[in-house]
Amino acid sequence: QVQLVESGGGLVQPGGSLRLSCAASGSSFSIYGISWYRQAPEKQRELVALITHGSLTNYVDSVKGRFTISRDNAKNTVFLQMNSLKPEDTAVYYCAAWKGDKSVFISWGQGTQVTVSS
């Protein structure tokens, strides 16, 4: 089993940057794919980006060119670099682990709040 803890959220002005981290404990981190989701108040949870165990990546259209997902298996951590942030990026961001089927999640983190506001 793998346990996930997100960090790096905060308050940032429009146009600013944040880097979120998803740190994993437990065994065999490198075999898991990791997805970042976000949920804004009164909105459905939305997939933001994912990275496979082989480091293939995918992004929702609204963040392409602004967000970058990466992983460091030696540190058991996945990162989400967020640049050119917009107010509509405001949400709680969660990471989730999966193996094989990206719709079947083994573990979720507790979430980290990102607020983009002037």
C-alpha positions in Angstrom: 0.0 0.0 0.0 1.1 3.6 -0.6 0.3 6.7 1.5 0.3 10.1 -0.1 0.8 13.6 1.4 0.4 16.8 -0.7 2.1 20.1 0.1 3.0 23.3 -1.5 -0.3 25.0 -1.8 -1.0 28.6 -0.8 -2.1 32.0 -1.8 -0.6 33.5 -5.0 -1.4 36.4 -7.2 -2.7 35.9 -10.8 0.3 35.2 -13.1 2.3 33.7 -10.2 3.6 30.2 -9.7 3.4 27.3 -7.2 5.0 23.9 -7.1 2.9 21.2 -5.5 4.5 18.0 -4.1 2.9 14.6 -3.6 5.1 12.6 -1.3 4.6 8.9 -1.0 5.5 6.4 1.7 5.2 2.7 1.5 6.7 0.3 -1.0 7.3 0.3 -4.7 6.4 3.9 -5.5 7.9 3.6 -9.0 5.3 1.2 -10.1 2.4 3.6 -9.6 0.9 6.1 -11.8 0.0 9.4 -10.1 -2.8 11.8 -11.0 -3.5 15.3 -9.8 -7.1 16.3 -9.4 -8.7 19.5 -8.2 -12.0 20.4 -6.8 -13.3 24.0 -6.5 -16.3 24.9 -4.3 -19.6 23.7 -5.7 -17.8 22.1 -8.7 -17.1 18.5 -9.6 -13.6 17.1 -9.1 -11.5 17.5 -12.2 -8.5 15.6 -13.5 -5.6 18.1 -14.0 -2.6 16.0 -15.0 -1.3 12.5 -14.7 2.0 10.7 -15.0 2.5 7.0 -15.6 5.1 4.8 -14.0 7.0 5.2 -17.2 6.8 9.0 -17.0 4.3 9.5 -19.8 2.2 12.6 -19.1 -1.2 13.9 -19.9 -3.0 17.2 -19.1 -6.4 18.7 -19.2 -6.6 21.3 -22.0 -7.1 24.2 -19.6 -3.6 23.8 -18.0 -1.6 22.7 -21.1 1.4 24.9 -21.5 1.1 26.2 -17.9 1.4 23.2 -15.7 4.1 20.5 -15.7 3.9 17.2 -13.9 7.1 15.2 -13.1 8.3 12.5 -10.8 11.4 11.8 -8.8 11.3 8.1 -7.9 14.5 8.4 -5.7 12.5 10.8 -3.5 9.2 9.0 -3.9 7.7 12.3 -5.0 5.6 13.7 -7.8 5.6 17.4 -8.5 3.1 19.7 -10.2 4.7 22.9 -11.3 2.0 25.5 -11.9 2.9 28.7 -13.8 0.8 31.6 -15.1 -1.8 30.8 -12.5 -5.4 32.1 -13.0 -8.2 32.7 -10.5 -10.0 29.8 -12.0 -7.2 27.5 -10.9 -8.3 28.1 -7.3 -9.2 24.7 -5.8 -8.2 22.0 -3.4 -5.6 19.9 -5.2 -5.3 16.1 -4.5 -3.0 13.5 -5.7 -4.0 9.9 -6.2 -2.1 6.7 -7.0 -3.1 4.0 -9.4 -1.6 0.9 -11.0 -2.6 -0.1 -14.5 -6.1 1.2 -14.6 -6.0 5.0 -14.1 -9.6 5.0 -13.0 -9.0 2.7 -10.1 -7.3 4.5 -7.3 -5.2 2.8 -4.6 -4.7 5.8 -2.4 -5.6 9.5 -2.2 -3.9 12.3 -0.3 -5.6 14.8 2.0 -5.4 17.7 -0.4 -3.7 21.1 -0.5 -5.5 24.4 -1.0 -4.4 26.6 -3.9 -5.9 30.1 -4.0 -5.2 32.5 -6.9 -6.3 36.0 -6.0 -5.1 39.6 -6.0 
